Structure formats: C-alpha cells, structure tokens
C-alpha cells in the first residue's frame, strides 16, 4: 500500500512539474515578446505616458518566470525523494 501511495505521489509531482515547465516556457516567451514590442514602441508609449504600465507588466512577468524556476527546482528535489532507487532519472 505504501508503494502505491508513493507511486501516486510521484505521478502527481511529475504531472505538476510538466505543467509548471510548460508555464515556464510560455512565461519566457511572453517576456521576450513583450520586451521586443516594448523596444519598438517605447518612444510612442513614453509620449502617451504609458510606460509605467508596461514596465510593471514586464516586471511581474519576469517575477512569474523566476518563481516558476524556483518551484520547478523544488519539485524536482521532491520527485527525486519519491523515485524508487532502481528507477532511472528522467
């Protein structure tokens, strides 16, 4: 029974890691795309006094990206403790 529970926990952690890694990928792409757009329109947005809004969004998106990296690293460690000794890492 303990093996089944550990296996189920490992499966849940692995599924969560998969989702977090996907979110991390999209967060990175969003930061890169927003930065590219920002560089194109910085002058016009500055004239319209809208730069603070975009700066805030870029900072928040960057914080999300960093938080996802941290959560992924922590769950990778948890997954290692749940993995049976004879199972290869992957």
Order of alpha helices (4+ residues) and beta strands (2+ residues): alpha-alpha
